[in-house]
Amino acid sequence: MTDLKRSLITHFDSKSNNAESYRVIRTNIQFSNVDKKLKSMLVTSASPGEGKTTTVCNIAVAFAQAGHRTILIDADMRKPRVHRIFSESNAKGLSLAITDLVNYRSNIHRSEIHNLDVMFSGPIPPNPAELLNSNNFKALLELLEKDYDYIFFDTPPSSPFTDAIVLSTVVDAVLLVISSGKVEKEVIKYTISLFRNVNANILGAILNRLDSSSRTNYNYYYYNYLYRYEYGENMSEREKKKVRKKRRKKSYYEYSHSSNPDKQKEFMEFLNKDEEVSEE
């Protein structure tokens, strides 16, 4: 199986539970701000290997499937991966588009997925953060906002690099991907504080790879919250057994997303509350 088919399950396995989870994320994003349409968003994580690239690729596909003109941009000009997922060359892309605004469209790749264009990172520059903080990049973003309904950026991890922090000051929202059991809670709180320091709009967190048997830290809190929500109060033991069996087949994304928009708020409030207790 190619990287494209393995990673873009929203397109190649559209009827799966995993694909449905990404569509739920799409719905949550669309209804997260009724006063202003969120047009440009970045997806990042606190540390490497948390699944942010696969997540942003599938979210972009979900928006394209809904009929929205969508562009996915690999703004990770340190260790780019989007071009590998699409099995394409990285010879053209964002770094060239920033330095040559007149020909920015020549750096856009038309994917085989309807309504989805992709801009790879392009040649890796020596100063990625400076490029993202340049007036040329802001001008490029304005041009892209005229061409597309939604713009999604994949960025480097936020704790070791400033790229996502810089980019968060010009996009409409930030989505954090958090891999359960991989990153310490203190690192998550530190990452959130970095975005708050620049007044970034943190839209929410996608809790990734959640082990339902985990009983530690926020994993325990969040799993049990969803456990109570899914079971209800008057469910028989036989019915609960069916739910447990069904839940084991679900994507790990579904543990952290449902049609209930309060779940992301609950998760962020939990982190905030814990942070306040630590400060005391």
C-alpha positions as CSV (number, residue, x, y, z in Angstrom):
1,M,0.0,0.0,0.0
2,T,1.3,3.4,-0.9
3,D,1.8,6.2,1.6
4,L,-1.1,8.0,0.0
5,K,-3.5,5.2,0.5
6,R,-2.2,4.4,4.0
7,S,-2.4,7.9,5.3
8,L,-5.4,9.4,3.5
9,I,-8.0,7.0,4.9
10,T,-10.7,9.7,4.6
11,H,-10.4,9.4,0.8
12,F,-9.4,5.8,0.3
13,D,-11.5,4.2,3.1
14,S,-14.3,6.8,3.3
15,K,-16.8,4.5,5.0
16,S,-14.5,3.6,7.9
17,N,-14.9,4.7,11.5
18,N,-11.6,6.5,11.1
19,A,-12.8,8.5,8.2
20,E,-16.0,9.4,10.0
21,S,-13.9,10.7,12.9
22,Y,-12.2,13.2,10.6
23,R,-15.6,14.3,9.3
24,V,-16.7,14.9,12.9
25,I,-13.6,17.1,13.4
26,R,-14.6,19.0,10.2
27,T,-18.0,19.7,11.7
28,N,-16.6,20.8,15.0
29,I,-14.3,23.3,13.2
30,Q,-17.1,24.7,11.0
31,F,-19.3,25.3,14.0
32,S,-16.6,26.4,16.4
33,N,-17.0,30.1,15.7
34,V,-20.3,31.5,14.5
35,D,-19.3,35.1,14.4
36,K,-16.3,34.7,12.0
37,K,-15.6,32.0,9.5
38,L,-12.3,30.3,10.2
39,K,-10.4,30.2,6.9
40,S,-6.8,29.5,7.7
41,M,-5.7,27.1,10.3
42,L,-2.4,25.4,11.4
43,V,-2.1,22.0,12.9
44,T,0.8,21.3,15.2
45,S,1.9,19.2,18.1
46,A,4.2,19.7,21.1
47,S,6.7,17.1,20.1
48,P,7.6,15.0,17.0
49,G,5.8,11.8,16.1
50,E,2.4,12.7,17.5
51,G,0.5,12.3,14.2
52,K,0.0,15.9,13.2
53,T,0.8,15.4,9.5
54,T,-1.6,12.5,9.0
55,T,-4.2,14.5,10.9
56,V,-4.0,17.7,8.9
57,C,-3.9,15.8,5.6
58,N,-7.1,14.0,6.5
59,I,-8.9,17.1,7.8
60,A,-8.0,18.8,4.5
61,V,-9.4,15.9,2.6
62,A,-12.6,16.0,4.7
63,F,-13.2,19.7,3.8
64,A,-12.5,19.1,0.2
65,Q,-15.0,16.2,0.2
66,A,-17.6,18.6,1.5
67,G,-17.2,20.8,-1.6
68,H,-14.9,23.4,-0.2
69,R,-11.9,24.6,-2.3
70,T,-9.1,23.5,0.0
71,I,-5.4,23.8,0.0
72,L,-3.0,21.9,2.2
73,I,0.3,23.6,2.8
74,D,3.4,21.9,4.2
75,A,4.9,24.7,6.4
76,D,7.3,22.2,8.0
77,M,10.4,23.5,6.2
78,R,12.6,21.6,8.6
79,K,11.5,18.0,8.2
80,P,8.7,18.0,5.5
81,R,6.6,14.9,5.0
82,V,3.5,15.9,3.0
83,H,5.2,15.4,-0.3
84,R,6.1,11.8,0.7
85,I,2.4,11.1,1.6
86,F,1.4,12.2,-1.9
87,S,4.4,10.5,-3.5
88,E,5.5,13.7,-5.2
89,S,8.8,15.7,-5.6
90,N,9.5,18.4,-3.1
91,A,11.4,20.5,-5.7
92,K,8.6,23.2,-5.7
93,G,6.6,24.5,-2.8
94,L,6.2,27.1,-0.1
95,S,9.8,28.3,0.2
96,L,9.8,29.2,-3.5
97,A,6.3,30.7,-3.4
98,I,7.3,33.1,-0.6
99,T,10.4,34.3,-2.5
100,D,8.6,34.5,-5.9
101,L,5.0,35.8,-5.3
102,V,4.4,36.5,-9.0
103,N,4.7,32.8,-9.8
104,Y,3.2,31.4,-6.6
105,R,0.6,29.3,-8.5
106,S,3.5,27.3,-10.1
107,N,4.3,25.9,-6.7
108,I,0.8,24.5,-6.2
109,H,0.2,20.8,-6.9
110,R,-3.3,19.7,-8.1
111,S,-4.0,16.5,-6.2
112,E,-6.1,13.6,-7.5
113,I,-8.7,14.4,-4.8
114,H,-11.4,16.8,-6.1
115,N,-11.2,20.3,-4.5
116,L,-7.9,19.6,-2.9
117,D,-4.7,21.4,-3.9
118,V,-1.4,20.9,-2.1
119,M,1.6,23.1,-1.7
120,F,4.7,21.1,-0.5
121,S,7.4,22.8,1.6
122,G,9.8,23.2,-1.4
123,P,13.6,23.3,-1.0
124,I,14.5,23.5,2.7
125,P,15.7,27.0,3.5
126,P,18.3,28.0,6.2
127,N,15.7,30.3,7.9
128,P,12.2,28.8,8.0
129,A,10.9,30.9,10.9
130,E,12.1,34.1,9.3
131,L,10.4,33.2,6.0
132,L,7.1,32.6,7.8
133,N,7.5,35.9,9.6
134,S,8.2,37.9,6.4
135,N,5.9,40.3,4.6
136,N,6.1,38.2,1.5
137,F,4.5,35.3,3.4
138,K,1.7,37.5,4.6
139,A,1.1,38.7,1.1
140,L,1.1,35.0,-0.1
141,L,-1.5,34.2,2.5
142,E,-3.7,37.0,1.3
143,L,-3.5,35.7,-2.2
144,L,-4.4,32.2,-1.2
145,E,-7.3,33.4,0.9
146,K,-8.8,34.8,-2.4
147,D,-8.3,31.4,-4.2
148,Y,-9.5,29.0,-1.5
149,D,-12.3,28.5,1.1
150,Y,-10.0,26.8,3.6
151,I,-6.2,26.8,4.1
152,F,-4.5,24.2,6.3
153,F,-0.9,24.3,7.4
154,D,1.2,21.5,8.7
155,T,4.0,22.9,10.9
156,P,7.0,21.7,12.9
157,P,6.4,20.7,16.5
158,S,5.9,23.7,18.7
159,S,8.1,23.0,21.7
160,P,11.5,22.8,19.9
161,F,10.7,25.3,17.1
162,T,9.1,28.7,16.8
163,D,7.7,28.3,13.3
164,A,4.2,27.4,14.5
165,I,4.2,30.2,17.0
166,V,5.1,32.7,14.4
167,L,2.5,31.4,11.9
168,S,-0.2,31.4,14.6
169,T,-0.1,35.2,14.7
170,V,-1.4,35.4,11.1
171,V,-3.8,32.4,10.7
172,D,-7.3,32.2,12.1
173,A,-6.9,29.3,14.4
174,V,-4.6,26.6,15.9
175,L,-5.3,22.9,16.4
176,L,-3.1,20.9,18.7
177,V,-2.5,17.2,18.1
178,I,-1.7,15.4,21.4
179,S,-0.5,11.8,21.4
180,S,-1.7,10.0,24.4
181,G,1.1,8.5,26.5
182,K,3.8,10.0,24.3
183,V,4.1,13.5,25.6
184,E,4.2,14.7,29.2
185,K,1.4,17.0,30.4
186,E,3.9,19.7,31.4
187,V,5.1,19.8,27.8
188,I,1.5,20.2,26.6
189,K,0.9,23.1,29.1
190,Y,4.1,24.7,28.1
191,T,3.1,24.5,24.4
192,I,-0.3,26.0,25.1
193,S,1.4,28.9,27.0
194,L,3.6,29.7,24.0
195,F,0.5,30.2,21.8
196,R,-1.3,32.2,24.6
197,N,1.7,34.5,24.8
198,V,1.1,35.7,21.3
199,N,-2.7,35.7,21.6
200,A,-3.2,32.8,19.2
201,N,-6.7,31.4,18.8
202,I,-6.3,27.8,20.1
203,L,-9.4,26.1,18.6
204,G,-9.0,22.9,20.4
205,A,-7.0,19.7,20.9
206,I,-7.2,16.4,19.1
207,L,-6.3,13.6,21.5
208,N,-4.6,11.0,19.5
209,R,-3.8,7.3,20.1
210,L,-5.7,7.1,23.3
211,D,-5.4,3.8,25.2
212,S,-8.7,3.1,26.8
213,S,-7.0,1.0,29.5
214,S,-4.9,4.0,30.6
215,R,-5.7,5.2,34.1
216,T,-3.2,8.0,34.4
217,N,-3.2,11.8,34.1
218,Y,-5.6,13.4,31.7
219,N,-6.0,10.1,29.8
220,Y,-7.9,8.7,32.7
221,Y,-10.0,11.8,33.1
222,Y,-10.9,12.1,29.5
223,Y,-11.6,8.4,28.9
224,N,-13.9,8.2,31.9
225,Y,-15.7,11.3,30.8
226,L,-16.5,9.7,27.4
227,Y,-17.2,6.4,29.1
228,R,-20.0,8.0,31.2
229,Y,-21.3,9.9,28.2
230,E,-21.5,6.9,25.9
231,Y,-23.0,4.4,28.4
232,G,-25.7,6.5,29.9
233,E,-27.3,5.9,33.3
234,N,-29.8,3.1,32.7
235,M,-27.9,0.8,30.3
236,S,-28.0,-3.0,31.1
237,E,-24.8,-5.0,31.4
238,R,-25.5,-6.7,28.1
239,E,-25.9,-3.4,26.4
240,K,-22.7,-2.1,27.9
241,K,-20.9,-5.2,26.6
242,K,-22.1,-4.4,23.1
243,V,-20.9,-0.8,23.5
244,R,-17.5,-1.9,24.7
245,K,-17.1,-4.2,21.7
246,K,-18.2,-1.5,19.3
247,R,-15.9,1.1,20.9
248,R,-12.8,-1.2,20.6
249,K,-13.3,-1.1,16.8
250,K,-13.4,2.7,16.7
251,S,-10.6,5.0,15.7
252,Y,-8.7,6.5,18.6
253,Y,-9.9,9.9,17.3
254,E,-13.4,9.0,18.3
255,Y,-12.3,8.8,22.0
256,S,-11.6,12.5,21.8
257,H,-14.2,13.7,19.3
258,S,-18.0,13.3,19.1
259,S,-20.8,15.5,17.8
260,N,-20.9,17.0,21.3
261,P,-19.0,20.3,20.9
262,D,-18.4,20.6,24.7
263,K,-15.9,17.8,24.7
264,Q,-12.9,19.8,23.4
265,K,-13.9,22.6,25.9
266,E,-13.9,20.1,28.7
267,F,-10.4,18.9,27.8
268,M,-9.0,22.4,27.6
269,E,-10.7,23.3,30.9
270,F,-9.1,20.3,32.5
271,L,-5.6,21.3,31.4
272,N,-6.3,24.9,32.6
273,K,-7.6,23.7,36.0
274,D,-4.6,21.5,36.5
275,E,-2.3,24.3,35.6
276,E,-3.9,26.6,38.2
277,V,-3.6,23.9,40.9
278,S,0.1,23.5,40.1
279,E,0.7,27.3,40.4
280,E,-0.8,27.3,43.9
